[in-house]
Each structure stands twice: as structure tokens, then as C-alpha cells.
Amino acid sequence: MGLYFSNSTSISSGLVADLWRYTASHQGNTVLLGSNWERPDTNSGGYVGGVTNSSGYFSFPSTGLYFISFTAYMYIHNTTTKSQRCTCSIRTTTNNSSYSHAAQNSCHFGGGGYNTSLNTDNSATTQILFDVTDTSTHKVNFEFGAGQGFEYVGGNSSQNNTYAYFLKVGDT
């Protein structure tokens, strides 16, 4: 039995659509591991198929081609540094051991003169297509990269600030 939406389009029962958000804030460079990931439990959050999370390592429920999007909310507060560059990265493994950067995007803060009360925020999104041919070895995690160390990745348990979206787009 397929899933049906209001326009009566049938979707295969193999559909995977999932969203996980980071709930904590962290200063400086970090791979976003630990228990600070949750599925949205506000604003009618839901999922189909279910990507699993074990301390920031994400596994897939079935083989196939997955579209993965990672958005990081980044901010700096009260720094005298002229400018900062922050990155968000999707890291993949196909051997359940060695993770490498599959995609990365960045945003830039500041510019201009020094400002001792600089408070600014920005976000960046990076995306990949990941061919999961083995659900026991193909996994992903996410990384935040900071420039001078004054930067933060922002999490929130009430809204999606830093989050990862997973969508299975086909079988392989």
C-alpha cells in the first residue's frame, strides 16, 4: 500500500523523508556528535521511513540514492576580529570507519573595520546525493568549521536552526 497526499499522487512505500535538528550551541570547530540531535517535535514535525541516529552518526533504513541537505546556523558575538569564515560539511563513510568530506559550504561574517561589539549571524547549506549500497557501512555525520575560534554553531530544540534533511530519491 502506498502513501497518498491530497493531490492523490501515490508514493512508494519505500519512501524515506526525515529531518533531524541540532539542539545545542557549540563554539569552534567540531563534528556535531553526541546526543544533541532530535527529530522536530514542534510545528507538526514528522518523518517517513526513518533515518536512525546514534550519537551524531546517521544510518539509513534501506539502500538507495539519498538527497542529503545540511544547514548550519552560525553566529559570532562580541569579537574584535575583522572577519570570520565558517563552514558546514557533510562527511560520509562507506566502510563504517573513515569519514571524509563529501560536500562543504561556507559563509563569511564581518569585513570592514574592527568592532568590539560585533554581533552577527548567518547560515550556510550544503547538499549531496549519496548512493547507499550497504546500510551497515554507509553513514554520514556533519561538521562545523570555524575561522578564528569566536564562531558558534547554533542549535535550538524549538525550531530548526541547524538541521539535516534526508530524502530517498530512488533505488539503486
Secondary structure, 3 states (H helix, E strand, C coil): CCEECCCCCEECCCCCEEEEEECCCEECCEECCCCCEECCCCCCCCCECCCEEECCEEECCCCEEEEEEEEEEEEEEEECCCEEEEEEEEEEECCCCCCEEEEEEEEEEECCCCCCCEEEEEEEEEEEEEEECCCCCCEEEEEEECCCCCEEECCCCCCCCEEEEEEEEECC
